Amino acid sequence: DIMAMFFRTQGLVILTAFLWLALSGCATTPLYGKDDFRVAGETLNKGDKAFTIEAIQVPGLGESGATLDKMIPSMARIAEAGGNTVCFDLAGFNADGTALDPAGVETVTTYAVRAKDQRMGVLLRVLGDATDPKFRRNAVKTAAAALKPEGRVVYWIDGPDAPELALIFKKRAPGRVVAAPANGDLD
């Protein structure tokens, strides 16, 4: 009886230690959804399958929101033209880039869900046509914080300061795929 109790106690201690280690790693390691983008070696994957971005950018799509009457026709036209990825600018930043309208985040998330359902991807141009360096730096930080949980999107950062901003985005949203001229996951 004493030996059986000893082994049960030791088993409980080992199980507790294993669970503590497993759960403590969750806080520092990004969790990927089954439809998230990630780069393995030199291959872009969407979920567990290789994915090649064939994007068509739709001007104003981010500002128009994510209602079905906007989404379905746009995505259908992209597919008809041979595209597999909808691309649009992130909308909803305040004047200095330090805040993002929740509707802009909701638009991105809604498109990501819809694209997944249609076996498509989303390429989000994070900074649009913004040129002010201070705004761009603030906006990248804001976007990374707001969109950190959304892995079903490839984040596109362009412009002369893109290499620096890509590093900032990746630091603040680890595990997210960034397309940039340098320091991103994709060139």
FIKOLZA-1660 file (N, C-alpha, C; in steps of 0.1 Angstrom, whole numbers, plus 5000, padded with zeros to 4 digits):
% residues 187
   i   px   py   pz ch aa at
   1 5008 4988 5000  A  D  N
   1 5000 5000 5000  A  D CA
   1 5009 5013 5000  A  D  C
   2 5019 5013 5008  A  I  N
   2 5028 5024 5009  A  I CA
   2 5035 5027 4995  A  I  C
   3 5039 5016 4989  A  M  N
   3 5046 5017 4976  A  M CA
   3 5036 5022 4965  A  M  C
   4 5024 5017 4965  A  A  N
   4 5014 5022 4956  A  A CA
   4 5011 5037 4957  A  A  C
   5 5009 5041 4970  A  M  N
   5 5007 5055 4973  A  M CA
   5 5018 5064 4968  A  M  C
   6 5031 5059 4970  A  F  N
   6 5043 5066 4966  A  F CA
   6 5043 5068 4951  A  F  C
   7 5040 5058 4943  A  F  N
   7 5040 5059 4929  A  F CA
   7 5029 5068 4924  A  F  C
   8 5017 5067 4930  A  R  N
   8 5006 5076 4927  A  R CA
   8 5010 5090 4929  A  R  C
   9 5016 5093 4940  A  T  N
   9 5020 5107 4944  A  T CA
   9 5031 5111 4934  A  T  C
  10 5040 5103 4931  A  Q  N
  10 5051 5107 4921  A  Q CA
  10 5045 5109 4908  A  Q  C
  11 5035 5101 4904  A  G  N
  11 5029 5103 4891  A  G CA
  11 5021 5116 4890  A  G  C
  12 5015 5120 4901  A  L  N
  12 5008 5132 4902  A  L CA
  12 5017 5144 4901  A  L  C
  13 5029 5143 4908  A  V  N
  13 5039 5153 4907  A  V CA
  13 5044 5155 4893  A  V  C
  14 5047 5144 4886  A  I  N
  14 5052 5144 4873  A  I CA
  14 5042 5150 4863  A  I  C
  15 5029 5146 4865  A  L  N
  15 5019 5152 4856  A  L CA
  15 5017 5167 4859  A  L  C
  16 5017 5171 4871  A  T  N
  16 5016 5185 4875  A  T CA
  16 5028 5193 4868  A  T  C
  17 5040 5188 4869  A  A  N
  17 5052 5194 4864  A  A CA
  17 5050 5195 4848  A  A  C
  18 5046 5185 4842  A  F  N
  18 5044 5185 4828  A  F CA
  18 5034 5195 4823  A  F  C
  19 5022 5195 4830  A  L  N
  19 5012 5205 4827  A  L CA
  19 5017 5219 4829  A  L  C
  20 5024 5222 4840  A  W  N
  20 5029 5235 4842  A  W CA
  20 5039 5240 4831  A  W  C
  21 5048 5231 4827  A  L  N
  21 5057 5234 4816  A  L CA
  21 5050 5236 4803  A  L  C
  22 5040 5228 4800  A  A  N
  22 5033 5229 4788  A  A CA
  22 5025 5242 4787  A  A  C
  23 5018 5245 4798  A  L  N
  23 5010 5257 4799  A  L CA
  23 5018 5270 4800  A  L  C
  24 5029 5269 4806  A  S  N
  24 5038 5282 4807  A  S CA
  24 5044 5285 4794  A  S  C
  25 5046 5275 4785  A  G  N
  25 5051 5278 4772  A  G CA
  25 5041 5285 4763  A  G  C
  26 5028 5283 4766  A  C  N
  26 5017 5289 4758  A  C CA
  26 5018 5304 4758  A  C  C
  27 5023 5310 4769  A  A  N
  27 5023 5324 4771  A  A CA
  27 5033 5331 4762  A  A  C
  28 5044 5323 4759  A  T  N
  28 5055 5329 4751  A  T CA
  28 5055 5324 4736  A  T  C
  29 5049 5313 4733  A  T  N
  29 5049 5307 4720  A  T CA
  29 5036 5311 4713  A  T  C
  30 5037 5317 4701  A  P  N
  30 5024 5320 4694  A  P CA
  30 5017 5307 4691  A  P  C
  31 5004 5307 4693  A  L  N
  31 4996 5296 4689  A  L CA
  31 4991 5298 4675  A  L  C
  32 4991 5288 4666  A  Y  N
  32 4987 5290 4653  A  Y CA
  32 4974 5282 4651  A  Y  C
  33 4965 5289 4644  A  G  N
  33 4952 5282 4640  A  G CA
  33 4955 5274 4628  A  G  C
  34 4946 5265 4625  A  K  N
  34 4948 5256 4614  A  K CA
  34 4947 5262 4601  A  K  C
  35 4942 5275 4600  A  D  N
  35 4942 5282 4587  A  D CA
  35 4951 5294 4587  A  D  C
  36 4960 5295 4597  A  D  N
  36 4969 5306 4597  A  D CA
  36 4980 5305 4586  A  D  C
  37 4985 5317 4582  A  F  N
  37 4997 5317 4574  A  F CA
  37 5009 5315 4582  A  F  C
  38 5019 5308 4577  A  R  N
  38 5032 5307 4583  A  R CA
  38 5043 5304 4572  A  R  C
  39 5055 5306 4575  A  V  N
  39 5066 5303 4566  A  V CA
  39 5074 5292 4571  A  V  C
  40 5075 5281 4563  A  A  N
  40 5083 5270 4567  A  A CA
  40 5095 5269 4557  A  A  C
  41 5107 5271 4561  A  G  N
  41 5118 5271 4552  A  G CA
  41 5116 5283 4543  A  G  C
  42 5115 5281 4530  A  E  N
  42 5112 5291 4520  A  E CA
  42 5098 5290 4514  A  E  C
  43 5089 5283 4521  A  T  N
  43 5076 5281 4516  A  T CA
  43 5065 5288 4525  A  T  C
  44 5057 5296 4518  A  L  N
  44 5045 5301 4525  A  L CA
  44 5035 5291 4526  A  L  C
  45 5030 5288 4538  A  N  N
  45 5019 5279 4540  A  N CA
  45 5007 5286 4545  A  N  C
  46 4995 5281 4541  A  K  N
  46 4982 5285 4547  A  K CA
  46 4977 5272 4553  A  K  C
  47 4977 5271 4566  A  G  N
  47 4974 5259 4573  A  G CA
  47 4986 5249 4570  A  G  C
  48 4983 5237 4566  A  D  N
  48 4994 5228 4563  A  D CA
  48 4997 5226 4548  A  D  C
  49 4992 5235 4540  A  K  N
  49 4994 5234 4526  A  K CA
  49 5002 5246 4520  A  K  C
  50 5010 5244 4511  A  A  N
  50 5018 5255 4504  A  A CA
  50 5008 5264 4497  A  A  C
  51 5011 5277 4498  A  F  N
  51 5002 5287 4492  A  F CA
  51 5010 5298 4485  A  F  C
  52 5006 5301 4473  A  T  N
  52 5012 5311 4465  A  T CA
  52 5002 5323 4464  A  T  C
  53 5007 5334 4468  A  I  N
  53 4998 5346 4467  A  I CA
  53 4996 5351 4453  A  I  C
  54 4984 5351 4448  A  E  N
  54 4981 5358 4436  A  E CA
  54 4970 5368 4439  A  E  C
  55 4975 5379 4443  A  A  N
  55 4966 5389 4449  A  A CA
  55 4961 5400 4439  A  A  C
  56 4949 5405 4441  A  I  N
  56 4944 5416 4434  A  I CA
  56 4940 5426 4445  A  I  C
  57 4946 5438 4444  A  Q  N
  57 4943 5449 4453  A  Q CA
  57 4930 5456 4449  A  Q  C
  58 4921 5458 4459  A  V  N
  58 4909 5465 4456  A  V CA
  58 4909 5478 4464  A  V  C
  59 4911 5489 4457  A  P  N
  59 4911 5502 4464  A  P CA
  59 4898 5505 4471  A  P  C
  60 4899 5510 4484  A  G  N
  60 4887 5514 4491  A  G CA
  60 4880 5502 4498  A  G  C
  61 4884 5490 4496  A  L  N
  61 4877 5479 4502  A  L CA
  61 4877 5479 4517  A  L  C
  62 4889 5483 4523  A  G  N
  62 4890 5483 4538  A  G CA
  62 4880 5494 4544  A  G  C
  63 4879 5505 4537  A  E  N
  63 4870 5516 4542  A  E CA
  63 4856 5513 4540  A  E  C
  64 4852 5504 4531  A  S  N
  64 4838 5501 4528  A  S CA
  64 4832 5491 4538  A  S  C
  65 4840 5485 4547  A  G  N
  65 4835 5476 4557  A  G CA
  65 4834 5462 4551  A  G  C
  66 4829 5453 4559  A  A  N
  66 4829 5439 4555  A  A CA
  66 4814 5433 4554  A  A  C
  67 4806 5440 4547  A  T  N
  67 4792 5435 4545  A  T CA
  67 4792 5426 4533  A  T  C
  68 4783 5416 4533  A  L  N
  68 4783 5407 4522  A  L CA
  68 4781 5413 4509  A  L  C
  69 4774 5424 4508  A  D  N
  69 4772 5431 4495  A  D CA
  69 4785 5437 4489  A  D  C
  70 4795 5439 4498  A  K  N
  70 4808 5444 4493  A  K CA
  70 4818 5432 4491  A  K  C
  71 4817 5423 4501  A  M  N
  71 4827 5412 4501  A  M CA
  71 4825 5402 4489  A  M  C
  72 4813 5397 4487  A  I  N
  72 4811 5386 4478  A  I CA
  72 4814 5391 4464  A  I  C
  73 4809 5402 4459  A  P  N
  73 4812 5406 4445  A  P CA
  73 4827 5408 4443  A  P  C
  74 4834 5414 4453  A  S  N
  74 4848 5417 4451  A  S CA
  74 4856 5404 4451  A  S  C
  75 4853 5395 4460  A  M  N
  75 4861 5382 4460  A  M CA
  75 4858 5374 4448  A  M  C
  76 4845 5374 4443  A  A  N
  76 4842 5367 4431  A  A CA
  76 4849 5372 4419  A  A  C
  77 4850 5385 4418  A  R  N
  77 4858 5391 4407  A  R CA
  77 4873 5387 4407  A  R  C
  78 4878 5387 4419  A  I  N
  78 4892 5383 4421  A  I CA
  78 4894 5369 4416  A  I  C
  79 4885 5360 4420  A  A  N
  79 4886 5346 4417  A  A CA
  79 4884 5344 4401  A  A  C
  80 4875 5352 4396  A  E  N
  80 4873 5351 4381  A  E CA
  80 4885 5355 4373  A  E  C
  81 4893 5365 4379  A  A  N
  81 4905 5369 4372  A  A CA
  81 4917 5361 4375  A  A  C
  82 4915 5350 4382  A  G  N
  82 4926 5341 4385  A  G CA
  82 4933 5343 4398  A  G  C
  83 4928 5353 4406  A  G  N
  83 4934 5356 4419  A  G CA
  83 4930 5346 4430  A  G  C
  84 4938 5345 4440  A  N  N
  84 4934 5337 4451  A  N CA
  84 4935 5344 4465  A  N  C
  85 4938 5357 4464  A  T  N
  85 4940 5366 4475  A  T CA
  85 4934 5379 4473  A  T  C
  86 4926 5384 4483  A  V  N
  86 4921 5397 4483  A  V CA
  86 4931 5406 4490  A  V  C
  87 4934 5418 4484  A  C  N
  87 4943 5427 4490  A  C CA
  87 4937 5441 4492  A  C  C
  88 4938 5447 4504  A  F  N
  88 4933 5460 4507  A  F CA
  88 4940 5467 4517  A  F  C
  89 4938 5480 4519  A  D  N
  89 4945 5488 4529  A  D CA
  89 4938 5487 4542  A  D  C
  90 4945 5487 4553  A  L  N
  90 4939 5488 4566  A  L CA
  90 4934 5502 4568  A  L  C
  91 4921 5503 4572  A  A  N
  91 4915 5516 4574  A  A CA
  91 4911 5518 4589  A  A  C
  92 4910 5530 4593  A  G  N
  92 4905 5534 4606  A  G CA
  92 4915 5539 4616  A  G  C
  93 4927 5543 4611  A  F  N
  93 4936 5549 4621  A  F CA
  93 4932 5564 4624  A  F  C
  94 4935 5568 4636  A  N  N
  94 4932 5582 4640  A  N CA
  94 4943 5591 4633  A  N  C
  95 4943 5604 4636  A  A  N
  95 4952 5613 4629  A  A CA
  95 4967 5611 4631  A  A  C
  96 4971 5606 4643  A  D  N
  96 4985 5604 4645  A  D CA
  96 4989 5589 4645  A  D  C
  97 4980 5580 4642  A  G  N
  97 4983 5566 4641  A  G CA
  97 4983 5558 4654  A  G  C
  98 4979 5564 4665  A  T  N
  98 4980 5558 4678  A  T CA
  98 4968 5550 4682  A  T  C
  99 4957 5551 4674  A  A  N
  99 4945 5543 4677  A  A CA
  99 4939 5538 4664  A  A  C
 100 4932 5527 4664  A  L  N
 100 4926 5521 4653  A  L CA
 100 4912 5518 4656  A  L  C
 101 4903 5523 4647  A  D  N
 101 4889 5520 4649  A  D CA
 101 4886 5505 4650  A  D  C
 102 4879 5500 4659  A  P  N
 102 4875 5486 4660  A  P CA
 102 4869 5481 4647  A  P  C
 103 4862 5490 4640  A  A  N
 103 4855 5486 4628  A  A CA
 103 4866 5482 4617  A  A  C
 104 4877 5488 4617  A  G  N
 104 4888 5484 4608  A  G CA
 104 4893 5470 4611  A  G  C
 105 4895 5467 4624  A  V  N
 105 4899 5454 4628  A  V CA
 105 4889 5443 4625  A  V  C
 106 4876 5447 4627  A  E  N
 106 4865 5438 4624  A  E CA
 106 4864 5435 4609  A  E  C
 107 4867 5445 4601  A  T  N
 107 4867 5443 4586  A  T CA
 107 4878 5433 4582  A  T  C
 108 4890 5434 4588  A  V  N
 108 4901 5425 4585  A  V CA
 108 4897 5411 4589  A  V  C
 109 4892 5409 4601  A  T  N
 109 4888 5396 4607  A  T CA
 109 4877 5390 4598  A  T  C
 110 4867 5398 4594  A  T  N
 110 4856 5392 4586  A  T CA
 110 4861 5388 4573  A  T  C
 111 4869 5395 4566  A  Y  N
 111 4875 5391 4554  A  Y CA
 111 4883 5378 4555  A  Y  C
 112 4891 5377 4566  A  A  N
 112 4899 5365 4569  A  A CA
 112 4890 5353 4570  A  A  C
 113 4879 5354 4577  A  V  N
 113 4870 5343 4578  A  V CA
 113 4864 5340 4565  A  V  C
 114 4859 5350 4557  A  R  N
 114 4853 5347 4544  A  R CA
 114 4863 5341 4534  A  R  C
 115 4875 5347 4535  A  A  N
 115 4885 5341 4525  A  A CA
 115 4888 5327 4529  A  A  C
 116 4889 5323 4541  A  K  N
 116 4891 5310 4545  A  K CA
 116 4880 5301 4540  A  K  C
 117 4868 5305 4541  A  D  N
 117 4857 5297 4536  A  D CA
 117 4857 5296 4521  A  D  C
 118 4863 5305 4514  A  Q  N
 118 4864 5304 4499  A  Q CA
 118 4877 5299 4494  A  Q  C
 119 4885 5294 4504  A  R  N
 119 4899 5289 4501  A  R CA
 119 4907 5300 4494  A  R  C
 120 4906 5312 4499  A  M  N
 120 4914 5323 4495  A  M CA
 120 4923 5328 4506  A  M  C
 121 4931 5339 4504  A  G  N
 121 4939 5345 4514  A  G CA
 121 4936 5360 4514  A  G  C
 122 4941 5366 4525  A  V  N
 122 4940 5381 4526  A  V CA
 122 4955 5386 4528  A  V  C
 123 4957 5397 4520  A  L  N
 123 4970 5404 4520  A  L CA
 123 4966 5418 4524  A  L  C
 124 4970 5422 4536  A  L  N
 124 4966 5435 4542  A  L CA
 124 4978 5445 4541  A  L  C
 125 4975 5456 4534  A  R  N
 125 4985 5466 4533  A  R CA
 125 4983 5475 4545  A  R  C
 126 4993 5474 4555  A  V  N
 126 4991 5479 4568  A  V CA
 126 4990 5495 4568  A  V  C
 127 4999 5501 4560  A  L  N
 127 5000 5516 4561  A  L CA
 127 4994 5523 4549  A  L  C
 128 4988 5516 4540  A  G  N
 128 4982 5523 4528  A  G CA
 128 4992 5533 4522  A  G  C
 129 4987 5545 4519  A  D  N
 129 4995 5555 4512  A  D CA
 129 5001 5565 4522  A  D  C
 130 5001 5562 4535  A  A  N
 130 5007 5571 4545  A  A CA
 130 5021 5574 4542  A  A  C
 131 5025 5586 4544  A  T  N
 131 5039 5590 4541  A  T CA
 131 5046 5596 4553  A  T  C
 132 5039 5601 4563  A  D  N
 132 5045 5608 4575  A  D CA
 132 5052 5597 4583  A  D  C
 133 5065 5599 4585  A  P  N
 133 5073 5588 4593  A  P CA
 133 5068 5586 4607  A  P  C
 134 5064 5596 4614  A  K  N
 134 5059 5595 4628  A  K CA
 134 5046 5587 4628  A  K  C
 135 5037 5591 4619  A  F  N
 135 5024 5584 4617  A  F CA
 135 5026 5569 4614  A  F  C
 136 5035 5566 4605  A  R  N
 136 5038 5553 4600  A  R CA
 136 5043 5544 4612  A  R  C
 137 5052 5550 4620  A  R  N
 137 5058 5542 4631  A  R CA
 137 5047 5539 4641  A  R  C
 138 5039 5550 4645  A  N  N
 138 5028 5548 4654  A  N CA
 138 5018 5538 4649  A  N  C
 139 5014 5539 4636  A  A  N
 139 5004 5530 4630  A  A CA
 139 5009 5515 4630  A  A  C
 140 5021 5513 4627  A  V  N
 140 5026 5499 4627  A  V CA
 140 5025 5493 4641  A  V  C
 141 5028 5501 4651  A  K  N
 141 5027 5496 4665  A  K CA
 141 5012 5493 4669  A  K  C
 142 5004 5503 4665  A  T  N
 142 4989 5501 4667  A  T CA
 142 4984 5489 4660  A  T  C
 143 4987 5488 4647  A  A  N
 143 4982 5477 4640  A  A CA
 143 4986 5463 4645  A  A  C
 144 4999 5462 4649  A  A  N
 144 5005 5450 4654  A  A CA
 144 4997 5446 4667  A  A  C
 145 4995 5456 4676  A  A  N
 145 4988 5453 4688  A  A CA
 145 4973 5448 4685  A  A  C
 146 4967 5455 4676  A  A  N
 146 4952 5452 4674  A  A CA
 146 4950 5439 4666  A  A  C
 147 4960 5436 4657  A  L  N
 147 4958 5424 4648  A  L CA
 147 4966 5412 4652  A  L  C
 148 4973 5413 4663  A  K  N
 148 4982 5402 4668  A  K CA
 148 4975 5389 4667  A  K  C
 149 4963 5388 4671  A  P  N
 149 4957 5374 4671  A  P CA
 149 4953 5369 4657  A  P  C
 150 4953 5377 4647  A  E  N
 150 4948 5373 4634  A  E CA
 150 4959 5368 4625  A  E  C
 151 4960 5355 4624  A  G  N
 151 4971 5348 4617  A  G CA
 151 4966 5344 4603  A  G  C
 152 4954 5346 4599  A  R  N
 152 4949 5342 4586  A  R CA
 152 4951 5353 4576  A  R  C
 153 4960 5362 4579  A  V  N
 153 4963 5374 4570  A  V CA
 153 4978 5375 4569  A  V  C
 154 4983 5379 4557  A  V  N
 154 4997 5383 4554  A  V CA
 154 4997 5398 4555  A  V  C
 155 5006 5403 4563  A  Y  N
 155 5007 5418 4566  A  Y CA
 155 5018 5424 4557  A  Y  C
 156 5014 5433 4548  A  W  N
 156 5023 5439 4538  A  W CA
 156 5027 5453 4543  A  W  C
 157 5040 5455 4544  A  I  N
 157 5045 5468 4548  A  I CA
 157 5054 5473 4538  A  I  C
 158 5051 5484 4531  A  D  N
 158 5060 5489 4521  A  D CA
 158 5064 5504 4524  A  D  C
 159 5072 5510 4515  A  G  N
 159 5077 5523 4517  A  G CA
 159 5091 5523 4521  A  G  C
 160 5097 5535 4521  A  P  N
 160 5112 5537 4523  A  P CA
 160 5116 5532 4537  A  P  C
 161 5108 5532 4547  A  D  N
 161 5111 5528 4561  A  D CA
 161 5106 5514 4564  A  D  C
 162 5102 5507 4554  A  A  N
 162 5095 5494 4556  A  A CA
 162 5104 5484 4563  A  A  C
 163 5118 5483 4560  A  P  N
 163 5126 5473 4568  A  P CA
 163 5125 5475 4583  A  P  C
 164 5126 5488 4587  A  E  N
 164 5126 5491 4601  A  E CA
 164 5112 5488 4607  A  E  C
 165 5101 5492 4600  A  L  N
 165 5088 5490 4604  A  L CA
 165 5084 5475 4605  A  L  C
 166 5089 5467 4595  A  A  N
 166 5087 5453 4596  A  A CA
 166 5092 5447 4608  A  A  C
 167 5104 5451 4613  A  L  N
 167 5110 5446 4625  A  L CA
 167 5101 5449 4637  A  L  C
 168 5096 5462 4637  A  I  N
 168 5087 5466 4648  A  I CA
 168 5074 5457 4648  A  I  C
 169 5068 5456 4637  A  F  N
 169 5056 5448 4636  A  F CA
 169 5058 5433 4641  A  F  C
 170 5069 5427 4636  A  K  N
 170 5072 5413 4640  A  K CA
 170 5075 5412 4654  A  K  C
 171 5081 5422 4660  A  K  N
 171 5084 5421 4675  A  K CA
 171 5071 5422 4683  A  K  C
 172 5062 5430 4678  A  R  N
 172 5049 5432 4686  A  R CA
 172 5038 5422 4682  A  R  C
 173 5040 5415 4671  A  A  N
 173 5030 5405 4667  A  A CA
 173 5038 5393 4662  A  A  C
 174 5045 5386 4672  A  P  N
 174 5053 5375 4668  A  P CA
 174 5045 5364 4661  A  P  C
 175 5051 5357 4652  A  G  N
 175 5044 5346 4645  A  G CA
 175 5035 5350 4634  A  G  C
 176 5033 5363 4632  A  R  N
 176 5025 5367 4620  A  R CA
 176 5034 5369 4608  A  R  C
 177 5029 5366 4596  A  V  N
 177 5037 5367 4584  A  V CA
 177 5037 5381 4579  A  V  C
 178 5049 5386 4577  A  V  N
 178 5050 5400 4572  A  V CA
 178 5057 5400 4558  A  V  C
 179 5051 5407 4548  A  A  N
 179 5057 5409 4535  A  A CA
 179 5063 5423 4535  A  A  C
 180 5076 5424 4532  A  A  N
 180 5083 5437 4532  A  A CA
 180 5095 5435 4524  A  A  C
 181 5101 5447 4519  A  P  N
 181 5113 5446 4511  A  P CA
 181 5125 5440 4518  A  P  C
 182 5125 5441 4531  A  A  N
 182 5136 5435 4539  A  A CA
 182 5130 5433 4554  A  A  C
 183 5136 5424 4561  A  N  N
 183 5132 5421 4575  A  N CA
 183 5118 5415 4576  A  N  C
 184 5112 5411 4566  A  G  N
 184 5099 5404 4566  A  G CA
 184 5101 5389 4564  A  G  C
 185 5090 5382 4564  A  D  N
 185 5091 5368 4561  A  D CA
 185 5091 5365 4546  A  D  C
 186 5085 5375 4539  A  L  N
 186 5084 5374 4524  A  L CA
 186 5089 5387 4518  A  L  C
 187 5096 5386 4507  A  D  N
 187 5100 5398 4500  A  D CA
 187 5089 5402 4490  A  D  C
% end
